[in-house]
Amino acid sequence: MANQRVARALESMRSPDPAIRAQGFDFLREHADAYVGDLADAFGEERDDELRCLLLELVAEARSPGALAVLAGQLDSDDESLRFWAVRGLEMLDSAEARQALRHARVNGWIA
């Protein structure tokens, strides 16, 4: 990972200590817009389901056009939590492309 701050925060999110996990998440949430590319990359590489959900939440919180592909890609996920954050992120993005992705997902029956 190119950004050491993001790497350290992600490492913190893997800690068994809940306070340390929260510190890593809170740092990334505060700076999600600046690190959306790193967060999207980490989401794509992550295998732990719980951490993937948290990463998608952070990508959604970025409210960045750069998050569109990652969010739209999770609209048909089998994981309800990932679908939730994909929808929420696209709603917060509120662009023509985001609305189109949501319409497409509704037409295909992926979301209500």
N, C-alpha and C positions, 0 to 999 in steps of 0.2 A: 504494500500500500504506500502510495506516494506521501501522504500526509501523516507525519508522526503523531500529531495531536489526535487525529481520528483513530489511528492504530492504538494509541494508549487508551482512549475512551472505549473502544471496542473490547480491548483486553479487560478493562474494568467491568464491562457489562457481562463478562464471563465469570466474574469472581463469585465464590460461594457466599461472600459477605453481602447481604442486601443493601447496606449503606453504600458500599463501593459500587455495586451495580447501578444504584440510583444516581450516583455522582457521574458516572460515565454517560448514562442516558440523558441526564439533565444538561450536561455540557453539550452533547450532540443536538439536543432539542433546541437549545439556545442559539446554536450556530448552524442549524440544518440547512438554511438557505445558502450559506457559504460552502458547505461540504456536500451538496446534493449528489454530485458525481461520485464522490468517494462512498457515500451511503448507498447509492444505487449499485455500485460495484460490489460492495460488501454484501448487500442483499442477494445479489446473483451468485455469490460464492458460498454463502452460509448454508449449512446443512441442518443446524439445530432449529426446529420449528418455532420454538418460543422466541429465539433471537431474531429469526426471520420476520416474525410478526412485529417485533419492536422496531426493527430496521425499516419495515414498510411504513410504520407509523411515522418514523422520522422523515422518510422520503415525502410522505404526505404533508407533514408539517412544514416542509421547505417551501411549499406553494410556488414551485419553480416550473417553468415550461420544460426544463430538462428532466423532470420527473414523469412526464406524460407517458412515455413508452413503458416504463417500469410499472406504473399504476395501471395502465390499460391492460398490460400483460397479465395482471392478476384478477381481472374481472371474471374469468372463468375458472378460477382456482377451486379445487375441492375443499380447501380450507376456508371456512366461513370467516375467520378472523382476517385473513388476507383479503378476501373479497370486501369486507367491511372497510378496511383501511384504503383499499383501492378506490372504492366509491367515494369515501369521505375526502380523500386527496383530490380526486377529480372534481368533486363539488367545490372544494376550496380553491382549486385552480381556476375554475369558472371561465374557461376559454372556449372558443368555438370548437376546437379540437377535443377538449375534455367533454363537452356536452355531446359531441358526435360519438365518442367512445362509449359514453353512458347509454345513449340511445341504441347503439349497436348491441350492447350487452343486454338491454331490456328486450329488444326484438328477438334475440337468440335465447331468451329465457334464463340467462345466467344470473340476473338480478331482478328484483321486483320493481 
